[in-house]
Amino acid sequence: MDIARNPAVPSENTQLADAPPEPKQPPLILREDYKPFGWLVPQIAMDFSLGIDRTRVVTTLAVARNAQADRADAIRLNGDGLRALSVKLDGQPNDGWAMDGDDLVLPLPGEAHEIEIVTEIDPSANSQLMGLYASGGMLCTQCEAEGFRRISFFPDRPDVLSTYSVRMSGPKAQFPILLCNGNKVAEGEGDDGTHWAEWHDLWPKPSYLFALVAGDLVANSGTFTTISGREVELNVWVRDEDLPRTDHALESLKKSMKWDEEVFGREYDLDLFNIVAVSDFNMGAMENKGLNVFNTKYVLADPDTATDADFDAIEGVIAHE
């Protein structure tokens, strides 16, 4: 056959390629539809057994009926891609709960209860970078606006305020630094190369301000003396090679704390303030209570490589958060 004189007629492919599924759209929440949540959650305790591809979370909620809300016969705990391994109510195994979409719904007959839920997550597979995710061998969180529900079942809304007690444990060689909100109240060594730390944030906060970081980090440290004379420990945590470029961030933090006192009379209320710089953090910065997480762009600078605009941006973002 003379291909030049009789070119083949291309056949038409009438089969469409499989289209990717439509992304799940978040529900539309209108302010005019607001109703107080039926349950208060004054206290939450969390126990993290940390691993890059397997992290086990035991969450214990102290709940009580909200007198300012309509009476609720059950509590709805938000989740996103979670599976409950076990549920206990007031210390006893409970099988009366059910899943409604991604949410866990648990009937509650009394006025106050304790709920324990065990979940297991894979931070290395969390490509959304919302909730608990792996970043260059370390673990980090981003919970604003609805990332906490990717860590544990919880009423993940900003009007539910709780005090947090958190225990973290993991391989010390992999995660030598364990950070969370609030003040560190205890730490110790395990028998199998692990170590642990316990943190307590005594000020109630919404779940979107929860933060956790675990990894191989070093700190540029300093102190700030508050208007009442308390000494606050300050740390800017980065990878070892980035440490020389953190002086400006530390000084910016001191300036912003002093400015808050002078302009608004607002004194910092914890004993510790930590900043962590993460290279692939999906927000510019996040104002988690006592543990701010920043993209490295807004922490690292030195006169040899940074412009005046870079220095100004770092000071401005740190002051804002």
KEKE-3310 file (N, C-alpha, C; in steps of 0.2 Angstrom, whole numbers, plus 5000, padded with zeros to 4 digits):
npx = (5004:5003:5007:5009:5001:4989:4984:4982:4966:4962:4955:4941:4940:4928:4926:4925:4938:4940:4933:4940:4933:4921:4926:4923:4911:4911:4898:4886:4886:4877:4877:4864:4858:4863:4864:4867:4878:4873:4880:4892:4910:4920:4933:4946:4956:4971:4980:4993:5001:5015:5019:5026:5018:5008:4998:4992:4978:4971:4957:4949:4934:4926:4910:4895:4878:4872:4865:4861:4856:4845:4838:4847:4847:4857:4875:4884:4899:4911:4919:4932:4936:4939:4940:4933:4941:4937:4925:4921:4909:4908:4918:4914:4914:4905:4892:4882:4883:4883:4888:4886:4887:4902:4902:4902:4889:4882:4871:4866:4861:4861:4866:4879:4894:4908:4917:4927:4937:4945:4956:4965:4977:4985:4998:5007:5000:4992:4988:4982:4987:4980:4974:4984:4999:5013:5029:5043:5050:5046:5032:5017:5004:4989:4975:4965:4952:4944:4952:4954:4945:4950:4959:4953:4937:4926:4916:4919:4919:4919:4913:4914:4923:4937:4948:4964:4973:4987:4996:5011:5020:5034:5046:5062:5074:5069:5059:5065:5061:5046:5032:5018:5002:5002:5009:5023:5022:5027:5039:5048:5057:5055:5055:5059:5067:5059:5051:5042:5031:5021:5008:4999:4986:4979:4970:4954:4950:4946:4944:4951:4963:4971:4987:5001:5018:5031:5048:5065:5072:5080:5083:5082:5084:5076:5071:5057:5052:5037:5025:5021:5032:5034:5044:5045:5048:5055:5055:5062:5059:5068:5075:5092:5101:5095:5096:5105:5098:5088:5088:5081:5068:5066:5069:5058:5047:5049:5047:5034:5027:5029:5024:5010:5007:5010:5001:4988:4988:4989:4995:5005:5000:5005:5019:5028:5032:5032:5038:5037:5045:5041:5044:5035:5023:5006:4999:5003:5005:5001:4991:4991:4988:5001:5009:5015:5014:5024:5027:5043:5046:5042:5050:5064:5078:5093:5105:5113:5106:5092:5080:5075:5061:5059:5063:5054:5042:5043:5043:5030:5021:5024:5020:5007:5001)
npy = (4994:5011:5022:5036:5040:5035:5039:5034:5035:5043:5036:5039:5042:5038:5036:5043:5049:5044:5055:5065:5063:5075:5087:5086:5097:5109:5110:5124:5136:5147:5163:5167:5156:5151:5142:5139:5126:5110:5104:5107:5107:5107:5102:5093:5079:5072:5059:5056:5044:5044:5043:5043:5037:5031:5036:5035:5040:5044:5051:5060:5067:5078:5081:5092:5096:5110:5124:5135:5131:5122:5107:5092:5075:5068:5068:5076:5073:5080:5073:5069:5059:5049:5035:5027:5017:5013:5016:5023:5026:5035:5027:5014:5002:5006:5003:5010:5021:5029:5031:5046:5051:5058:5061:5057:5051:5051:5044:5052:5051:5058:5072:5075:5068:5057:5054:5043:5041:5032:5034:5031:5038:5042:5052:5053:5051:5062:5073:5084:5093:5097:5096:5083:5081:5075:5082:5083:5074:5077:5080:5090:5101:5109:5117:5127:5130:5119:5108:5101:5090:5081:5074:5070:5064:5077:5092:5102:5117:5135:5140:5132:5130:5124:5118:5111:5096:5087:5073:5067:5055:5046:5040:5044:5047:5050:5060:5071:5083:5088:5097:5107:5116:5128:5126:5116:5102:5090:5078:5063:5048:5033:5015:5009:5016:5027:5043:5055:5069:5080:5092:5107:5118:5130:5139:5141:5137:5137:5123:5125:5132:5122:5115:5105:5099:5089:5084:5085:5097:5113:5127:5145:5154:5165:5177:5186:5199:5202:5215:5214:5208:5194:5181:5176:5162:5161:5154:5150:5139:5129:5120:5113:5119:5131:5139:5151:5161:5167:5177:5189:5186:5182:5194:5202:5195:5198:5212:5213:5208:5217:5228:5225:5226:5239:5246:5240:5235:5222:5207:5194:5177:5164:5153:5151:5154:5148:5147:5139:5135:5130:5123:5119:5123:5126:5138:5156:5159:5154:5157:5148:5145:5149:5142:5146:5143:5144:5148:5146:5157:5168:5169:5166:5175:5185:5198:5196:5190:5193:5206:5223:5223:5210:5209:5218:5211:5199:5205:5211:5200:5191:5200:5201:5188)
npz = (5000:4996:5006:5005:4995:4999:5013:5030:5037:5052:5066:5076:5093:5103:5116:5131:5142:5159:5170:5184:5200:5206:5218:5235:5241:5254:5267:5266:5277:5286:5295:5299:5303:5314:5329:5346:5352:5357:5368:5380:5380:5391:5394:5386:5384:5376:5369:5360:5350:5341:5324:5307:5297:5304:5316:5332:5341:5356:5362:5375:5380:5391:5393:5395:5397:5388:5395:5388:5376:5364:5370:5368:5362:5358:5354:5341:5333:5324:5310:5297:5286:5295:5306:5319:5331:5343:5355:5370:5384:5398:5403:5399:5386:5371:5360:5354:5346:5330:5312:5303:5288:5288:5301:5319:5328:5344:5356:5371:5387:5399:5410:5410:5404:5400:5386:5377:5363:5351:5338:5322:5311:5296:5294:5283:5272:5271:5260:5259:5268:5280:5296:5304:5297:5288:5285:5277:5286:5298:5309:5308:5312:5304:5308:5306:5294:5297:5301:5312:5314:5306:5313:5325:5331:5335:5341:5330:5329:5331:5342:5353:5366:5375:5387:5385:5387:5383:5379:5371:5362:5355:5344:5349:5342:5329:5332:5341:5347:5354:5353:5358:5361:5375:5391:5394:5405:5409:5406:5399:5397:5387:5387:5376:5366:5364:5369:5379:5381:5390:5389:5394:5391:5399:5396:5389:5372:5355:5343:5331:5334:5340:5340:5335:5335:5329:5328:5321:5327:5330:5342:5342:5356:5368:5381:5387:5397:5406:5408:5421:5427:5425:5418:5402:5392:5376:5360:5344:5333:5321:5307:5308:5299:5296:5307:5309:5303:5310:5320:5318:5317:5331:5338:5332:5338:5352:5351:5346:5357:5367:5361:5361:5375:5378:5370:5371:5383:5385:5392:5390:5393:5396:5401:5391:5374:5358:5341:5326:5311:5295:5280:5269:5274:5273:5274:5276:5289:5306:5320:5332:5349:5359:5351:5337:5320:5306:5288:5281:5274:5281:5293:5291:5288:5283:5282:5271:5261:5261:5258:5262:5262:5264:5278:5284:5281:5289:5302:5302:5300:5311:5321:5318:5320)
capx = (5000:5006:5005:5009:4995:4983:4985:4977:4961:4963:4949:4939:4939:4922:4926:4928:4942:4937:4934:4941:4927:4920:4928:4917:4910:4909:4891:4885:4884:4875:4876:4857:4855:4867:4861:4872:4879:4869:4884:4898:4916:4925:4940:4948:4963:4973:4986:4996:5007:5016:5022:5025:5013:5003:4998:4986:4975:4965:4954:4944:4930:4921:4904:4890:4873:4872:4859:4859:4854:4840:4840:4850:4847:4864:4880:4887:4906:4913:4925:4933:4940:4941:4937:4933:4943:4933:4921:4918:4905:4908:4922:4912:4913:4898:4891:4876:4885:4882:4891:4881:4892:4909:4902:4900:4883:4882:4866:4869:4855:4862:4867:4886:4897:4915:4918:4933:4937:4952:4956:4971:4978:4991:5000:5011:4995:4988:4991:4978:4990:4975:4975:4991:5003:5021:5033:5051:5052:5043:5024:5014:4996:4985:4968:4960:4947:4941:4957:4955:4941:4954:4963:4949:4930:4925:4912:4924:4916:4923:4910:4915:4929:4940:4955:4968:4979:4990:5002:5014:5025:5036:5053:5066:5078:5065:5056:5068:5057:5039:5029:5011:5000:5002:5015:5025:5021:5031:5042:5052:5060:5052:5060:5060:5069:5054:5051:5036:5030:5014:5007:4993:4984:4974:4965:4949:4951:4942:4948:4955:4969:4976:4993:5006:5024:5036:5053:5072:5073:5084:5079:5085:5080:5077:5066:5053:5049:5031:5024:5020:5038:5035:5049:5042:5053:5054:5059:5060:5062:5069:5080:5098:5105:5092:5097:5108:5094:5082:5088:5077:5061:5066:5068:5052:5043:5049:5044:5027:5024:5030:5019:5003:5007:5010:4995:4982:4988:4988:5001:5005:4997:5008:5026:5032:5030:5036:5037:5040:5046:5040:5045:5029:5017:5001:4997:5008:5007:4995:4991:4989:4989:5007:5014:5013:5018:5025:5031:5050:5047:5041:5054:5071:5081:5099:5107:5116:5101:5085:5079:5072:5054:5058:5063:5047:5036:5043:5041:5023:5017:5024:5016:5000:4999)
capy = (5000:5017:5027:5043:5041:5033:5040:5031:5039:5042:5034:5044:5039:5041:5035:5049:5047:5045:5062:5065:5065:5082:5088:5087:5104:5110:5113:5131:5138:5154:5166:5168:5149:5149:5139:5136:5119:5107:5102:5111:5102:5111:5099:5088:5076:5069:5055:5054:5039:5047:5040:5046:5034:5028:5039:5033:5046:5043:5058:5060:5073:5079:5085:5093:5100:5118:5127:5140:5128:5117:5100:5087:5068:5065:5073:5075:5074:5080:5069:5070:5053:5046:5029:5026:5010:5011:5022:5022:5031:5035:5022:5008:5001:5008:5002:5014:5026:5028:5036:5050:5054:5058:5063:5051:5053:5046:5046:5054:5052:5061:5079:5076:5062:5057:5051:5042:5039:5030:5034:5030:5042:5041:5059:5054:5051:5068:5077:5091:5097:5100:5091:5081:5079:5074:5087:5083:5069:5080:5080:5096:5102:5115:5116:5132:5131:5113:5103:5096:5085:5076:5071:5066:5067:5083:5097:5106:5124:5140:5142:5126:5131:5119:5117:5105:5092:5083:5069:5065:5050:5044:5038:5050:5048:5053:5066:5073:5089:5087:5103:5108:5122:5129:5125:5109:5101:5084:5074:5058:5043:5026:5009:5006:5022:5033:5048:5058:5075:5082:5099:5109:5124:5131:5144:5138:5139:5133:5117:5127:5134:5117:5114:5100:5099:5084:5083:5086:5105:5117:5133:5151:5155:5171:5178:5192:5200:5205:5221:5212:5205:5187:5180:5171:5158:5162:5149:5150:5132:5128:5115:5116:5124:5138:5143:5158:5166:5167:5182:5195:5184:5182:5201:5204:5193:5203:5219:5213:5207:5224:5233:5223:5228:5247:5249:5237:5233:5214:5204:5186:5173:5158:5154:5149:5155:5144:5148:5134:5137:5124:5125:5118:5125:5128:5145:5160:5158:5152:5160:5144:5148:5147:5138:5148:5139:5149:5146:5148:5164:5173:5168:5166:5181:5187:5203:5194:5187:5196:5213:5227:5221:5203:5210:5221:5206:5195:5208:5212:5194:5189:5204:5200:5182)
capz = (5000:4995:5012:5003:4991:5003:5020:5034:5040:5059:5069:5081:5099:5105:5123:5136:5148:5166:5173:5191:5204:5209:5225:5240:5243:5261:5267:5267:5284:5286:5301:5302:5305:5320:5335:5351:5352:5363:5373:5382:5381:5395:5395:5382:5385:5370:5369:5353:5349:5335:5318:5301:5293:5308:5323:5336:5345:5361:5364:5380:5381:5396:5390:5399:5393:5387:5397:5383:5369:5364:5373:5363:5365:5356:5352:5334:5333:5317:5307:5290:5284:5301:5308:5326:5332:5349:5358:5377:5387:5405:5405:5397:5379:5369:5353:5352:5341:5322:5308:5299:5284:5291:5308:5323:5332:5350:5361:5378:5391:5405:5410:5409:5402:5398:5380:5374:5356:5348:5330:5319:5305:5292:5292:5277:5266:5271:5255:5260:5273:5285:5301:5306:5291:5288:5281:5278:5291:5304:5310:5309:5311:5302:5310:5304:5298:5300:5301:5318:5313:5302:5319:5330:5331:5340:5338:5327:5328:5335:5349:5358:5369:5379:5389:5382:5390:5378:5379:5365:5363:5349:5343:5351:5336:5324:5335:5347:5349:5355:5355:5358:5364:5382:5395:5395:5412:5411:5400:5401:5392:5387:5388:5369:5362:5364:5374:5379:5384:5392:5388:5396:5390:5404:5394:5384:5365:5350:5341:5326:5337:5342:5336:5337:5330:5332:5323:5323:5327:5335:5344:5344:5362:5372:5386:5387:5404:5405:5412:5428:5429:5423:5413:5397:5387:5369:5355:5337:5331:5314:5305:5311:5294:5296:5314:5309:5300:5315:5325:5316:5320:5338:5340:5330:5343:5358:5349:5346:5364:5370:5358:5364:5382:5378:5366:5373:5390:5385:5394:5388:5399:5397:5402:5385:5367:5353:5334:5322:5304:5291:5273:5265:5278:5268:5276:5278:5297:5310:5327:5337:5356:5362:5346:5331:5315:5300:5283:5282:5271:5286:5299:5290:5285:5285:5278:5264:5256:5262:5256:5267:5262:5268:5285:5286:5281:5294:5308:5301:5300:5317:5325:5317:5323)
cpx = (5004:5004:5004:5003:4989:4984:4980:4972:4961:4956:4947:4937:4933:4921:4929:4933:4938:4938:4935:4934:4927:4923:4922:4917:4908:4902:4891:4882:4883:4874:4869:4854:4859:4862:4867:4872:4876:4873:4890:4904:4921:4932:4940:4955:4964:4979:4988:5002:5009:5020:5021:5019:5008:5004:4991:4984:4970:4963:4948:4940:4926:4916:4899:4884:4874:4866:4856:4856:4848:4842:4842:4850:4854:4869:4883:4894:4908:4919:4926:4938:4942:4937:4938:4935:4939:4930:4919:4914:4905:4912:4920:4912:4906:4898:4884:4877:4884:4886:4885:4886:4899:4908:4900:4894:4882:4876:4869:4862:4855:4864:4875:4889:4904:4915:4925:4933:4944:4951:4964:4972:4985:4994:5004:5006:4991:4990:4987:4982:4985:4974:4982:4994:5010:5024:5040:5053:5049:5035:5022:5007:4994:4978:4963:4959:4944:4946:4957:4950:4944:4959:4959:4942:4929:4920:4917:4921:4919:4920:4911:4922:4931:4947:4958:4973:4981:4996:5004:5019:5027:5043:5058:5071:5075:5062:5059:5064:5050:5036:5021:5009:5001:5009:5017:5025:5025:5034:5046:5054:5056:5058:5062:5063:5064:5055:5044:5036:5023:5013:5000:4992:4978:4969:4960:4950:4947:4947:4953:4962:4973:4982:4998:5012:5029:5041:5060:5073:5077:5081:5084:5081:5081:5072:5063:5051:5043:5030:5023:5027:5039:5040:5046:5048:5051:5058:5057:5064:5062:5074:5087:5102:5101:5093:5100:5104:5087:5082:5083:5070:5061:5065:5061:5046:5043:5046:5037:5023:5024:5025:5012:5002:5006:5004:4989:4982:4987:4995:5000:5004:5000:5015:5031:5028:5034:5033:5041:5040:5045:5040:5039:5023:5012:4998:5003:5010:5000:4996:4989:4992:4996:5012:5012:5017:5018:5028:5037:5050:5046:5045:5062:5073:5088:5101:5110:5111:5094:5085:5075:5064:5054:5058:5057:5042:5037:5041:5033:5019:5018:5020:5009:4997:5000)
cpy = (5006:5022:5034:5045:5040:5033:5037:5036:5038:5040:5038:5040:5042:5039:5041:5046:5048:5051:5061:5066:5072:5082:5089:5094:5104:5112:5120:5132:5145:5157:5166:5161:5147:5147:5137:5129:5116:5105:5106:5105:5106:5108:5093:5086:5072:5065:5053:5049:5040:5043:5043:5044:5031:5032:5037:5039:5044:5050:5057:5066:5073:5084:5086:5097:5107:5120:5132:5138:5123:5110:5095:5080:5065:5070:5071:5078:5074:5076:5071:5064:5049:5039:5028:5018:5008:5017:5019:5028:5030:5028:5015:5007:5003:5006:5005:5019:5024:5033:5039:5054:5053:5059:5056:5054:5048:5049:5047:5055:5056:5069:5080:5069:5063:5052:5049:5038:5037:5030:5033:5034:5041:5048:5059:5054:5057:5073:5084:5096:5101:5094:5090:5078:5079:5079:5086:5079:5072:5079:5087:5096:5109:5113:5121:5131:5125:5107:5098:5090:5079:5072:5067:5069:5072:5088:5103:5113:5129:5142:5137:5127:5126:5120:5111:5102:5087:5079:5066:5060:5048:5042:5044:5052:5052:5060:5068:5079:5087:5094:5103:5115:5122:5128:5118:5107:5095:5082:5068:5053:5036:5021:5007:5012:5027:5038:5051:5065:5077:5090:5101:5116:5126:5136:5141:5141:5134:5128:5120:5130:5129:5116:5108:5100:5093:5083:5085:5093:5107:5124:5139:5154:5162:5171:5185:5193:5204:5211:5220:5209:5198:5186:5174:5168:5159:5157:5150:5144:5131:5122:5118:5121:5131:5142:5150:5163:5168:5173:5188:5192:5184:5189:5204:5201:5197:5209:5219:5212:5213:5229:5231:5226:5236:5249:5247:5235:5225:5211:5196:5182:5166:5159:5153:5151:5152:5146:5142:5136:5130:5126:5124:5119:5128:5135:5149:5159:5157:5153:5155:5146:5145:5144:5140:5144:5144:5145:5149:5155:5169:5172:5169:5172:5183:5193:5202:5192:5190:5204:5216:5225:5214:5204:5213:5216:5201:5198:5209:5206:5191:5193:5203:5194:5182)
cpz = (5000:5001:5010:4999:4994:5010:5024:5037:5048:5061:5075:5087:5102:5113:5127:5141:5154:5169:5181:5194:5206:5216:5229:5242:5250:5261:5268:5274:5285:5293:5304:5304:5311:5326:5340:5351:5358:5369:5374:5382:5385:5395:5389:5383:5378:5371:5362:5354:5342:5330:5312:5297:5297:5315:5326:5341:5349:5363:5369:5381:5387:5394:5395:5395:5393:5389:5392:5377:5370:5367:5367:5366:5363:5354:5345:5335:5326:5315:5300:5288:5289:5302:5315:5327:5338:5352:5365:5380:5394:5407:5403:5390:5377:5362:5351:5347:5334:5319:5304:5294:5287:5299:5312:5328:5338:5355:5368:5382:5397:5404:5409:5408:5401:5392:5378:5368:5354:5341:5328:5312:5302:5290:5285:5271:5266:5266:5255:5264:5278:5290:5303:5300:5292:5283:5282:5284:5298:5304:5312:5309:5308:5303:5308:5296:5301:5299:5307:5318:5308:5307:5323:5329:5337:5337:5336:5324:5333:5341:5354:5360:5375:5381:5387:5386:5385:5380:5373:5366:5356:5349:5344:5345:5331:5326:5341:5351:5349:5357:5354:5361:5372:5385:5395:5403:5414:5405:5403:5395:5393:5387:5381:5364:5361:5369:5374:5382:5385:5392:5391:5395:5394:5402:5388:5377:5361:5346:5335:5328:5340:5337:5339:5332:5333:5326:5326:5322:5332:5336:5345:5350:5365:5377:5385:5394:5403:5409:5419:5431:5428:5418:5408:5393:5380:5365:5348:5334:5323:5313:5307:5306:5294:5302:5313:5306:5304:5319:5324:5319:5327:5341:5338:5335:5349:5357:5349:5353:5368:5368:5361:5371:5382:5375:5369:5380:5391:5387:5392:5394:5400:5399:5396:5379:5362:5346:5331:5314:5300:5284:5268:5269:5273:5269:5277:5285:5300:5317:5332:5344:5358:5357:5339:5326:5309:5294:5284:5279:5276:5293:5297:5286:5287:5280:5271:5259:5256:5260:5262:5268:5265:5275:5288:5286:5287:5301:5308:5303:5308:5322:5324:5320:5330)
residu = (MET:ASP:ILE:ALA:ARG:ASN:PRO:ALA:VAL:PRO:SER:GLU:ASN:THR:GLN:LEU:ALA:ASP:ALA:PRO:PRO:GLU:PRO:LYS:GLN:PRO:PRO:LEU:ILE:LEU:ARG:GLU:ASP:TYR:LYS:PRO:PHE:GLY:TRP:LEU:VAL:PRO:GLN:ILE:ALA:MET:ASP:PHE:SER:LEU:GLY:ILE:ASP:ARG:THR:ARG:VAL:VAL:THR:THR:LEU:ALA:VAL:ALA:ARG:ASN:ALA:GLN:ALA:ASP:ARG:ALA:ASP:ALA:ILE:ARG:LEU:ASN:GLY:ASP:GLY:LEU:ARG:ALA:LEU:SER:VAL:LYS:LEU:ASP:GLY:GLN:PRO:ASN:ASP:GLY:TRP:ALA:MET:ASP:GLY:ASP:ASP:LEU:VAL:LEU:PRO:LEU:PRO:GLY:GLU:ALA:HIS:GLU:ILE:GLU:ILE:VAL:THR:GLU:ILE:ASP:PRO:SER:ALA:ASN:SER:GLN:LEU:MET:GLY:LEU:TYR:ALA:SER:GLY:GLY:MET:LEU:CYS:THR:GLN:CYS:GLU:ALA:GLU:GLY:PHE:ARG:ARG:ILE:SER:PHE:PHE:PRO:ASP:ARG:PRO:ASP:VAL:LEU:SER:THR:TYR:SER:VAL:ARG:MET:SER:GLY:PRO:LYS:ALA:GLN:PHE:PRO:ILE:LEU:LEU:CYS:ASN:GLY:ASN:LYS:VAL:ALA:GLU:GLY:GLU:GLY:ASP:ASP:GLY:THR:HIS:TRP:ALA:GLU:TRP:HIS:ASP:LEU:TRP:PRO:LYS:PRO:SER:TYR:LEU:PHE:ALA:LEU:VAL:ALA:GLY:ASP:LEU:VAL:ALA:ASN:SER:GLY:THR:PHE:THR:THR:ILE:SER:GLY:ARG:GLU:VAL:GLU:LEU:ASN:VAL:TRP:VAL:ARG:ASP:GLU:ASP:LEU:PRO:ARG:THR:ASP:HIS:ALA:LEU:GLU:SER:LEU:LYS:LYS:SER:MET:LYS:TRP:ASP:GLU:GLU:VAL:PHE:GLY:ARG:GLU:TYR:ASP:LEU:ASP:LEU:PHE:ASN:ILE:VAL:ALA:VAL:SER:ASP:PHE:ASN:MET:GLY:ALA:MET:GLU:ASN:LYS:GLY:LEU:ASN:VAL:PHE:ASN:THR:LYS:TYR:VAL:LEU:ALA:ASP:PRO:ASP:THR:ALA:THR:ASP:ALA:ASP:PHE:ASP:ALA:ILE:GLU:GLY:VAL:ILE:ALA:HIS:GLU)
# end
